[in-house]
Amino acid sequence: MLQYKVDDSVELIDHELRIQPQLYKSHADVVVDLGGASGWFGQQLKTKTNQVYNVDNHPELFTSNKITNVNSSIVNLPFDDNSVTMVLARAVLHHLSKEELKITFSEIHRILKPGGLLLIQDPGASNPFAYFIRHFFPTEAHEEDEDPFETNYLIDEVRNYFKIQDVQYHYLLSYPLPHIISRLPLKKLFRAMIGPVTKFDNILLMHKLFQRYCGYISIIGIKEKE
């Protein structure tokens, strides 16, 4: 069976999502990164004066000493009520059941200050390329409990707890390119395809018909002030 491989070009496709937290530095006084593993996602918001916590129940993955690593489940967050200004959840929610998702959103709502921000980045359930790669390419990068939510379901669940400020849909035809390019000769030539295909994706994803098939969804939620 073919093994899971990803070409370095994934960073070109993923660049916009990777740096998205930097757009919200004004909320970064106290940041909690859920399921952050090494901590790289939240670490980009670390300054000399703020606090960034990386919460994960796999402490063997912790590598950053620039932020505070916390060994904990995300369904029971060890933070005081109304004590956090920003929560990040990149590629972690699809490891939860629907019931655990509700509990996690309730916990996030509890720890966020009024006006605090939640940034979600999670895979969608209906991208056919993602489905094929996830189910037919064995890999340590994907775990057995992964079960992405339908994008509309995830949006509705966020809306039950937060005011949604923005929703963005990412990757359609471009999703499998890093997996394909990793197996091809003339990689430089094929990497040049990424820009045009990504632009075409962005055009398609402007239309509701294609949005449910996105490879990734980004949601910005705000805890409303009382």
PAZAPA-4460 file (N, C-alpha, C; in steps of 0.05 Angstrom, whole numbers, plus 32768, in hexadecimal, padded with zeros to 4 digits):
% residues 226
    n_x    n_y    n_z   ca_x   ca_y   ca_z    c_x    c_y    c_z   seq   type   mol
   8011   7FE8   8000   8000   8000   8000   8012   8019   8000     1      M     A
   8009   802E   7FF1   8018   8046   7FF0   801A   8053   800C     2      L     A
   8031   805F   8012   8035   806C   802B   802F   808A   8028     3      Q     A
   8025   8096   803D   801F   80B3   803D   8038   80C3   803A     4      Y     A
   8039   80D5   8027   804F   80E7   8023   8045   8103   801D     5      K     A
   8053   8117   8026   804B   8132   8020   8063   8141   8017     6      V     A
   8061   814E   8000   8076   815F   7FF5   8078   8179   8004     7      D     A
   8090   8185   8003   8093   819F   8010   8080   81B5   8006     8      D     A
   8075   81B0   7FEF   8062   81C3   7FE3   8049   81C7   7FF4     9      S     A
   8045   81B5   8008   802D   81B8   8019   802F   81D3   8028    10      V     A
   8047   81DD   802D   804A   81F6   803B   8041   820E   8029    11      E     A
   8043   820A   800F   8039   821F   7FFD   801A   8220   7FFD    12      L     A
   800E   8209   7FFD   7FF1   8208   7FFE   7FE6   8210   8019    13      I     A
   7FF4   8209   802E   7FEB   820D   8049   7FF4   8227   8055    14      D     A
   8003   8237   8046   800F   824F   8052   7FFB   8262   805E    15      H     A
   7FE5   8267   8051   7FD1   827A   805A   7FC5   8271   8075    16      E     A
   7FC0   8257   8078   7FB6   824D   8091   7FCB   824D   80A7    17      L     A
   7FE4   8247   80A0   7FF9   8245   80B4   7FFE   8260   80C2    18      R     A
   7FFB   8276   80B3   8001   8290   80BF   7FE8   829F   80C7    19      I     A
   7FD1   8292   80C5   7FB7   82A0   80CB   7FB7   82AC   80E7    20      Q     A
   7FC2   829F   80FC   7FC0   82AB   8117   7FCD   82C6   8118    21      P     A
   7FE0   82CC   8107   7FEE   82E6   8108   7FDB   82FD   8101    22      Q     A
   7FC5   82F7   80F4   7FB1   830B   80ED   7FA2   8315   8106    23      L     A
   7FA5   8306   811C   7F95   830C   8133   7FA6   8311   814C    24      Y     A
   7FBD   831D   8148   7FD0   8322   815E   7FC4   8334   8173    25      K     A
   7FB0   8344   816C   7FA4   8355   8180   7F95   8345   8196    26      S     A
   7F90   832C   8191   7F82   831B   81A4   7F96   8309   81B3    27      H     A
   7FB0   830C   81AF   7FC4   82F9   81B8   7FD0   82FE   81D3    28      A     A
   7FC1   830A   81E5   7FCC   830E   8200   7FD0   82F4   820F    29      D     A
   7FBB   82E3   820F   7FBD   82C8   821B   7FB2   82B5   8206    30      V     A
   7FC3   82A4   81FB   7FBC   8292   81E5   7FBD   8276   81EE    31      V     A
   7FA8   8266   81E7   7FA8   824A   81ED   7FA5   823B   81D2    32      V     A
   7FB9   822B   81CC   7FBA   821B   81B3   7FB2   81FE   81BA    33      D     A
   7F9B   81F6   81B0   7F90   81DB   81B6   7F9C   81C6   81A4    34      L     A
   7FA6   81B1   81B0   7FB1   819B   81A0   7FC8   81A4   818F    35      G     A
   7FD9   81B5   819A   7FEE   81C2   818B   8007   81B1   8185    36      G     A
   8008   8199   8191   801F   8187   818D   803A   8195   8193    37      A     A
   804A   819B   817F   8064   81A8   8184   8061   81C4   818D    38      S     A
   804A   81D1   8187   8045   81EC   8190   804C   8201   817B    39      G     A
   8052   81F8   8162   805B   820B   814E   8045   821F   8146    40      W     A
   802C   8216   8147   8016   8228   813D   8012   823F   8150    41      F     A
   8011   823A   816A   800D   824F   817D   8026   8260   8182    42      G     A
   803D   8253   817E   8056   8260   8183   805A   8279   8173    43      Q     A
   804E   827A   815B   8052   8292   8149   8046   82AB   8155    44      Q     A
   8035   82A8   816A   8029   82BF   8177   8038   82C7   8191    45      L     A
   804D   82B9   8198   805B   82BE   81B1   806B   82D8   81AF    46      K     A
   8067   82E9   81C3   8077   8302   81C5   8085   8301   81E0    47      T     A
   8093   8317   81E6   80A1   8318   8200   808E   831C   8217    48      K     A
   8076   8325   8212   8064   832C   8228   804A   831B   822A    49      T     A
   8043   830C   8215   802A   82FD   8217   802F   82E1   8221    50      N     A
   8019   82D2   8223   801A   82B6   822C   800E   82A4   8216    51      Q     A
   801C   828F   820F   8012   827B   81FB   8014   8260   8208    52      V     A
   7FFD   8252   8209   7FFC   8237   8215   7FF6   8223   81FE    53      Y     A
   8005   820E   81FD   8001   81F8   81EA   7FF5   81E0   81FA    54      N     A
   7FDC   81DA   81F4   7FCE   81C5   8203   7FCC   81AC   81F2    55      V     A
   7FD8   8196   81FC   7FD7   817D   81ED   7FDA   8166   8201    56      D     A
   7FCD   814F   81FB   7FD0   8138   820D   7FE5   8124   8203    57      N     A
   7FF7   812E   81F1   800D   811E   81E8   8027   812E   81EE    58      H     A
   8030   812E   8207   8047   813F   820F   8060   8137   8201    59      P     A
   8062   811F   81F6   807A   8117   81E7   807E   8127   81CE    60      E     A
   8069   8136   81C5   806B   8146   81AD   8074   8163   81B3    61      L     A
   8075   816A   81CD   807D   8185   81D4   809A   818A   81CC    62      F     A
   80A0   819F   81BD   80BB   81A5   81B6   80C3   81C2   81BC    63      T     A
   80AF   81D4   81BE   80B4   81F0   81C1   80B7   81F7   81DF    64      S     A
   80CD   8206   81E5   80D0   8210   8201   80CB   822E   8202    65      N     A
   80C1   8239   81EC   80BA   8256   81EB   809E   825B   81F5    66      K     A
   808E   8246   81F6   8072   8249   8200   806E   8235   8217    67      I     A
   8057   8237   8224   8051   8225   823A   8042   820D   8231    68      T     A
   804D   81F5   8233   8040   81DC   822B   8030   81D1   8242    69      N     A
   8017   81C9   823C   8005   81C0   8250   7FFB   81A4   8248    70      V     A
   8000   8190   8258   7FF7   8174   8253   7FDA   8171   825D    71      N     A
   7FC7   8173   824A   7FAB   8172   8252   7F9A   816B   823A    72      S     A
   7F83   8160   8240   7F6E   815C   822C   7F61   8176   8226    73      S     A
   7F58   817A   820D   7F4B   8193   8205   7F2E   8194   820E    74      I     A
   7F23   817D   8217   7F07   817E   8221   7F05   8186   823E    75      V     A
   7F1C   818B   824A   7F1C   8193   8267   7F34   81A6   826A    76      N     A
   7F30   81BF   8262   7F46   81D2   8261   7F4D   81DE   827C    77      L     A
   7F67   81DD   8283   7F6F   81E6   829E   7F74   8204   82A0    78      P     A
   7F60   8214   8298   7F62   8231   8299   7F4A   823D   82A6    79      F     A
   7F4E   8254   82B3   7F38   8261   82C1   7F23   826C   82AE    80      D     A
   7F0B   8270   82B7   7EF6   827D   82A7   7F00   8299   829F    81      D     A
   7EF9   82A0   8286   7EFE   82BB   827B   7F1B   82C4   827F    82      N     A
   7F2E   82B2   8279   7F4A   82B8   827E   7F5B   82B8   8264    83      S     A
   7F4F   82B1   824E   7F5E   82AE   8235   7F53   82C1   8220    84      V     A
   7F65   82CC   820F   7F5C   82DF   81FB   7F5A   82D2   81DF    85      T     A
   7F67   82BB   81DB   7F67   82AE   81C1   7F6C   8290   81C3    86      M     A
   7F5B   8281   81B5   7F5E   8264   81B4   7F63   825B   8198    87      V     A
   7F77   824A   8193   7F7D   823F   8179   7F76   8222   8179    88      L     A
   7F69   8218   8163   7F63   81FC   8160   7F68   81F3   8144    89      A     A
   7F81   81EC   813F   7F89   81E4   8124   7F8B   81C6   8122    90      R     A
   7F7B   81BA   8110   7F7D   819E   810A   7F7A   818C   8123    91      A     A
   7F68   8194   8135   7F65   8184   814D   7F48   817B   8152    92      V     A
   7F34   818B   8149   7F18   8186   8150   7F0E   816C   8143    93      L     A
   7F19   8164   812C   7F10   814C   811F   7F19   8132   812D    94      H     A
   7F28   8135   8143   7F2E   811E   8154   7F19   811A   8169    95      H     A
   7F05   812B   816A   7EF1   812A   817F   7ED7   811E   8175    96      L     A
   7EC7   8112   8187   7EAC   810A   8180   7E9A   8123   8181    97      S     A
   7E82   8120   8178   7E70   8137   8178   7E6A   8141   8194    98      K     A
   7E68   812E   81A7   7E63   8136   81C3   7E7C   8144   81CE    99      E     A
   7E94   813A   81C8   7EAD   8146   81D1   7EB0   8162   81C5   100      E     A
   7EA7   8165   81AC   7EA9   817F   819F   7E98   8194   81AF   101      L     A
   7E80   818D   81B6   7E6F   819F   81C6   7E7D   81A6   81E0   102      K     A
   7E88   8192   81EE   7E95   8197   8207   7EAD   81AA   8203   103      I     A
   7EBC   81A6   81EE   7ED4   81B6   81E9   7ECC   81D3   81E3   104      T     A
   7EB7   81D7   81D3   7EAE   81F2   81CD   7EA4   8200   81E7   105      F     A
   7E97   81F1   81F8   7E8E   81FC   8212   7EA5   8204   8223   106      S     A
   7EBB   81F4   8223   7ED3   81FA   8232   7EE1   8213   8226   107      E     A
   7EE2   8214   820C   7EEE   822C   81FF   7EDF   8245   8206   108      I     A
   7EC4   8243   8205   7EB3   825A   820C   7EB8   8262   8229   109      H     A
   7EBB   824F   823A   7EBF   8254   8257   7ED9   8264   825C   110      R     A
   7EEF   825B   824F   7F09   8267   8255   7F0E   8281   8246   111      I     A
   7F00   8286   822F   7F04   829E   8220   7EF8   82B6   822F   112      L     A
   7F06   82CC   822E   7EFB   82E6   8237   7EE6   82EF   8224   113      K     A
   7ED3   82FF   822D   7EC0   830B   821A   7ED0   831B   8205   114      P     A
   7EC9   8317   81EC   7ED8   8323   81D6   7EF0   8312   81CD   115      G     A
   7EF5   82FC   81DB   7F0B   82EA   81D3   7F05   82DB   81BA   116      G     A
   7F1A   82D2   81AD   7F18   82C7   8192   7F1F   82A9   8191   117      L     A
   7F10   829A   8181   7F16   827E   817B   7F1C   827B   815E   118      L     A
   7F34   8270   8158   7F3C   826A   813C   7F3D   824C   8138   119      L     A
   7F2C   8243   8126   7F2A   8226   8120   7F35   8222   8104   120      I     A
   7F46   820E   8100   7F4D   8203   80E6   7F4A   81E5   80E8   121      Q     A
   7F39   81DA   80D7   7F34   81BD   80D9   7F2D   81B2   80BD   122      D     A
   7F33   8199   80B8   7F2D   818D   809E   7F0F   818A   809A   123      P     A
   7F06   818C   8081   7EEA   8186   807B   7EE6   8168   8076   124      G     A
   7ECD   815F   8078   7EC8   8143   8075   7EC3   813A   8059   125      A     A
   7EBE   814C   8046   7EB3   8144   802C   7EC6   8149   8015   126      S     A
   7EDF   8151   801A   7EF2   8153   8003   7EF9   8137   7FFA   127      N     A
   7EF3   812F   7FE1   7EF8   8113   7FD9   7F16   810C   7FD9   128      P     A
   7F28   811F   7FD3   7F44   811A   7FD3   7F4E   8114   7FEF   129      F     A
   7F45   8125   8002   7F4C   8121   801E   7F42   8107   8028   130      A     A
   7F2A   80FF   8021   7F1F   80E5   802A   7F30   80CE   8020   131      Y     A
   7F38   80CF   8007   7F48   80BA   7FFB   7F63   80B8   8009   132      F     A
   7F70   80CF   800D   7F8B   80CF   8019   7F89   80C6   8036   133      I     A
   7F74   80CF   8045   7F72   80C8   8061   7F6D   80AA   8065   134      R     A
   7F5D   809D   8052   7F55   8082   8056   7F67   806D   8049   135      H     A
   7F77   8076   8035   7F86   8062   8026   7FA4   8065   8027   136      F     A
   7FAE   8079   8035   7FCA   807D   8038   7FD1   807A   8056   137      F     A
   7FDD   8064   805E   7FE4   8060   807B   7FF9   8074   8083   138      P     A
   7FF5   8080   809A   8008   8095   80A3   8006   8099   80C1   139      T     A
   801C   80A0   80CE   801B   80A7   80EA   8010   80C4   80ED   140      E     A
   800F   80D3   80D8   8005   80EF   80D9   7FE7   80EF   80DD   141      A     A
   7FD9   80DA   80D5   7FBC   80D8   80D8   7FB6   80C2   80EC   142      H     A
   7FA5   80C7   80FF   7F9E   80B4   8114   7F83   80A7   810F   143      E     A
   7F7E   8090   811B   7F66   8081   8116   7F4D   808F   811E   144      E     A
   7F4F   80A1   8133   7F37   80AE   813D   7F2F   80C7   812D   145      D     A
   7F3D   80CD   8117   7F37   80E4   8108   7F1C   80E1   80F9   146      E     A
   7F0B   80F4   80FB   7EF1   80F3   80EE   7EE7   810F   80EA   147      D     A
   7EF0   811C   80D4   7EE9   8138   80D0   7ECB   813D   80CF   148      P     A
   7EC3   8154   80D8   7EA6   815C   80D8   7E9F   8168   80BE   149      F     A
   7E86   8165   80B6   7E7B   8174   80A0   7E7E   8192   80A6   150      E     A
   7E85   81A2   8093   7E8B   81BE   8098   7E73   81CD   80A3   151      T     A
   7E5B   81C8   8099   7E43   81D6   80A3   7E3D   81CE   80C0   152      N     A
   7E42   81B5   80C7   7E3E   81AC   80E2   7E51   81BB   80F5   153      Y     A
   7E6B   81BD   80ED   7E7E   81CA   80FE   7E77   81E8   8101   154      L     A
   7E6F   81F5   80EC   7E68   8211   80ED   7E50   8215   8100   155      I     A
   7E3C   8203   80FE   7E24   8206   810F   7E2C   8202   812D   156      D     A
   7E3E   81EF   8132   7E46   81EA   814E   7E56   8202   8159   157      E     A
   7E67   820E   8149   7E75   8227   8151   7E61   823D   8158   158      V     A
   7E4D   823F   8147   7E39   8254   814A   7E29   8251   8163   159      R     A
   7E27   8239   816D   7E18   8234   8187   7E26   8241   819F   160      N     A
   7E40   8247   819C   7E4F   8251   81B2   7E5C   826C   81AD   161      Y     A
   7E60   8273   8194   7E6F   828B   818D   7E61   829A   8176   162      F     A
   7E67   82B4   8174   7E5F   82C3   815D   7E74   82BF   8147   163      K     A
   7E6C   82B5   8130   7E7F   82AF   811B   7E86   82C9   810C   164      I     A
   7EA0   82CF   810B   7EAA   82E7   80FE   7EB2   82E1   80E1   165      Q     A
   7EBC   82C9   80DC   7EC6   82C3   80C1   7EC7   82A5   80BD   166      D     A
   7EC1   829C   80A4   7EC4   8280   809C   7ED3   8280   8081   167      V     A
   7EE8   8270   807F   7EF7   826E   8066   7EFA   8251   805E   168      Q     A
   7EF8   824B   8044   7EFA   8230   803A   7F14   822E   802A   169      Y     A
   7F23   8218   802F   7F3D   8215   8023   7F40   81FA   8015   170      H     A
   7F4F   81F9   8000   7F56   81E0   7FF2   7F3E   81D2   7FE6   171      Y     A
   7F41   81CC   7FCD   7F2D   81BB   7FBF   7F3C   81A8   7FAD   172      L     A
   7F43   81B1   7F95   7F53   81A1   7F83   7F70   81A0   7F8B   173      L     A
   7F79   81B5   7F9A   7F95   81B7   7FA2   7F9C   81A4   7FB9   174      S     A
   7F88   8199   7FC7   7F8E   8189   7FDF   7FA2   8172   7FDA   175      Y     A
   7F9E   8162   7FC4   7FB0   814B   7FC1   7FCB   8151   7FB5   176      P     A
   7FD0   816A   7FAC   7FE8   8170   7F9D   8002   8169   7FAC   177      L     A
   8005   8170   7FC6   801E   8169   7FD4   8022   814B   7FD5   178      P     A
   800C   813B   7FD6   800E   811E   7FD8   8016   8113   7FBD   179      H     A
   800C   811F   7FA7   8013   8115   7F8C   802F   811D   7F85   180      I     A
   8036   8137   7F8A   8050   8141   7F82   8067   8131   7F8F   181      I     A
   8062   8128   7FA8   8077   8119   7FB6   807F   8100   7FA8   182      S     A
   806F   80F7   7F95   8074   80DD   7F87   807C   80E2   7F6A   183      R     A
   807F   80FA   7F62   8085   8100   7F46   80A1   810A   7F41   184      L     A
   80AD   8106   7F29   80C5   8113   7F22   80BF   8130   7F1B   185      P     A
   80D3   8140   7F16   80D0   815C   7F0E   80BE   816B   7F21   186      L     A
   80C4   8168   7F3B   80B3   8174   7F50   80B0   8192   7F4D   187      K     A
   80C6   819F   7F45   80C5   81BC   7F42   80B0   81C5   7F2E   188      K     A
   80AE   81B5   7F18   809A   81BC   7F03   807E   81B9   7F0E   189      L     A
   8079   81A3   7F1C   805E   819F   7F26   8057   81B2   7F3D   190      F     A
   806B   81BA   7F4D   8066   81CD   7F62   805C   81E8   7F56   191      R     A
   8064   81EE   7F3E   805B   8206   7F31   803D   8206   7F2B   192      A     A
   8031   81EE   7F2C   8014   81EC   7F28   8004   81F6   7F40   193      M     A
   8011   81F6   7F57   8002   81FB   7F70   7FF4   8216   7F71   194      I     A
   8003   822B   7F68   7FF7   8246   7F68   7FDE   8247   7F57   195      G     A
   7FDE   823F   7F3E   7FC6   8241   7F2D   7FAF   8230   7F38   196      P     A
   7FB6   8217   7F41   7FA0   8206   7F4B   7F94   8212   7F65   197      V     A
   7FA4   821D   7F76   7F9A   822A   7F8E   7F88   8241   7F88   198      T     A
   7F90   8251   7F74   7F7F   8268   7F6C   7F65   825E   7F61   199      K     A
   7F65   8248   7F52   7F4D   823D   7F47   7F3B   8233   7F5E   200      F     A
   7F48   8226   7F71   7F39   821D   7F89   7F2A   8234   7F96   201      D     A
   7F39   824B   7F9A   7F2D   8262   7FA7   7F14   826C   7F98   202      N     A
   7F15   826B   7F7E   7EFE   8273   7F6E   7EE7   8261   7F72   203      I     A
   7EEC   8246   7F71   7ED7   8233   7F75   7ECB   8235   7F91   204      L     A
   7EDC   8239   7FA5   7ED3   8239   7FC1   7EC4   8253   7FC8   205      L     A
   7EC2   8265   7FB6   7EB0   827D   7FBA   7E93   8275   7FB8   206      M     A
   7E8E   825E   7FAB   7E73   8255   7FA6   7E6B   823F   7FBB   207      H     A
   7E53   8242   7FC5   7E49   8230   7FDA   7E49   8213   7FD1   208      K     A
   7E45   820E   7FB8   7E44   81F3   7FAD   7E5D   81E4   7FB4   209      L     A
   7E75   81F1   7FB4   7E8E   81E4   7FB7   7E99   81E5   7FD4   210      F     A
   7E8D   81F7   7FE4   7E99   81FC   7FFE   7E98   81E3   8010   211      Q     A
   7E84   81D3   800E   7E82   81BB   801F   7E98   81A7   8019   212      R     A
   7EA5   81AA   8001   7EBA   8197   7FF9   7ED6   81A1   7FFE   213      Y     A
   7ED8   81B7   800E   7EF2   81C2   8014   7F03   81AE   8023   214      C     A
   7F1D   81B0   8020   7F2F   819F   802F   7F33   81A8   804C   215      G     A
   7F31   81C2   8050   7F34   81CE   806A   7F21   81E6   806D   216      Y     A
   7F18   81EA   8085   7F07   8201   808B   7F14   8211   80A2   217      I     A
   7F12   822B   80A0   7F1B   823D   80B6   7F04   824D   80C0   218      S     A
   7F00   824D   80DA   7EEA   825B   80E7   7EF5   826D   80FD   219      I     A
   7EEC   8286   80FD   7EF2   8299   8112   7ED9   829E   8122   220      I     A
   7EDA   8298   813C   7EC4   829D   814E   7ECC   82B1   8164   221      G     A
   7EB9   82C0   816D   7EBD   82D4   8182   7EAA   82CE   8199   222      I     A
   7EB4   82CE   81B2   7EA3   82CC   81C9   7E96   82E8   81CD   223      K     A
   7E7C   82E9   81CB   7E6F   8303   81CD   7E70   830E   81E9   224      E     A
   7E72   8328   81EA   7E72   8336   8204   7E56   8336   820F   225      K     A
   7E54   8332   8229   7E3A   8332   8236   7E2E   834E   8239   226      E     A
***
